[in-house]
Amino acid sequence: MLRSPPKFKQALETLAHHEVAFVVVGGVAAVLAGAPISTFDLDVVHARDPANVDRLLDALTELDARYRDPGGRIRRPTADALAGPGHHLLMTTCGPVDVLGRIGAGQDHSDLVPDSVALQVGDCIVRVLGLPALIRTKAEAGRDKDRAVLAILRHTLEQAQKG
């Protein structure tokens, strides 16, 4: 079965239009920093205060978000679940979106904002984790898939610093 390519720009625009406070992390952050990698989902770390969680839930409702479930059950995110530090692996009309409470060694939204940059994506501005912090959080996570891209990310950072 052929799937349409993910529409990460559209997902980011939807989150931004709902005024969700979030930082783009993971593969999309790496691509936006110029890293030559492929990614199959959009990862964001969101602020977990009640007002932001409500805005996030509105955006996810617009994106028809549901948990990825191999059994085919349709389960929707809730405000209570999104207020916690866990990971929410969702499928949306724009493709896979992972809504994360924390990454790396437990950094949450407020920890990541100082290491993020504001970038124009489509018709909105979004916060994207900077490459040095992305490298740090992937090293901290220590998963095989994160270690596999570290050399590429470090090389991309070196090239960017050379100007």
Secondary structure, DSSP 8 states (H G I E B T S, - for coil): -------HHHHHHHHHHTT--EEEEHHHHHHHTT-----SSEEEEE--SHHHHHHHHHHHHHTT-EE--TT-------HHHHTSSSEEEEEETTEEEEEES-BTTTB-HHHHGGGEEEEEETTEEEEEE-HHHHHHHHHHH--HHHHHHHHHHHHHHHHHHH-
